[in-house]
Amino acid sequence: MKTLLQLILAILLASPLYAAQTLVLGTADRPPLSTEDHKGFSDRVIIEACKRLGIEAKIIPLASARTLSNAEQALDDGNFLRIAGAEKKFPNLVRVPEPIIEVQFVIFSKNKELKTPSWESLKPYHVGHVRGWLIAEEKIKDVRQITVVENRTSLFKVLENDRIELAFAELYGGYYLMHTLNLPHLSIAQPPLATKEMFLYLNKKHEKLVPKLAKALREMKRDGSYDAIFKQTLAPYLPAKYHRKP
């Protein structure tokens, strides 16, 4: 009888029900935050936080709007990176409250004299942004013209080709594209239009994981592993003044 029970237990433990949990996470982030080989900053931070809980994170690159709809409909288990408040528009999403990163949202342009003290300062211009960026869709209104593109690379190419005057993007990705697309002549308008903490969101069916992932992220920031990932993945593309963890 004991042998039979041991056999049944062994079969159960080997079944998918008891296998290590996998989270499928969609992202619209691109290098250096997320890369095809999953070695971008956000990739590595999230993979490590999940690993500390015995969870495998499987990252799927998607268009920005689709990452939200997939997570909302539970086609994926979650998505990143998003500003706080996405749950208001997508009620099936739950935010992991410890931020992955804090980013500055700025304007890139060929106009070295441009200042951006407010969102209203964009009104005279033709502005481009990436489809599905909630902050852009909420804030960039009543400008002379808006062009919406599918990704940041396209955004910087239309800027370089003078099809738009201003490109709205986050600082880290923008610096990376200036470096990789050889666009050192672009300027970054100051001050930043917004500085936002960015988060991982999970479908509400994984709500019990939220406090555990938040704790794992806090531990990474305390033990130095978060800072090490920043120095390896983001610092190489940034001016010296940004060479510190966000």
LINLINPE-V630030 format. One record per run of one state. SS is the DSSP state (hx for helix, st for strand, lp for the rest). FROM is the first residue (numbers start at 1). TO is the last residue. Records with the same first field share a line. If there is no record, write none. Layout:
BEGIN
SS->FROM-TO  FROM-TO
END
This chain:
BEGIN
lp->1-1  15-15  19-21  28-40  52-55  62-63  73-77  84-85  90-92  96-100  110-114  116-118  123-125  131-133  140-144  150-151  161-165  181-186  189-189  191-193  224-224  234-234  238-239  243-246
hx->2-14  16-18  41-51  64-72  86-89  119-122  134-139  152-160  171-180  204-223  225-233  235-237  240-242
st->22-27  56-61  78-83  93-95  101-109  115-115  126-130  145-149  166-170  187-188  190-190  194-203
END
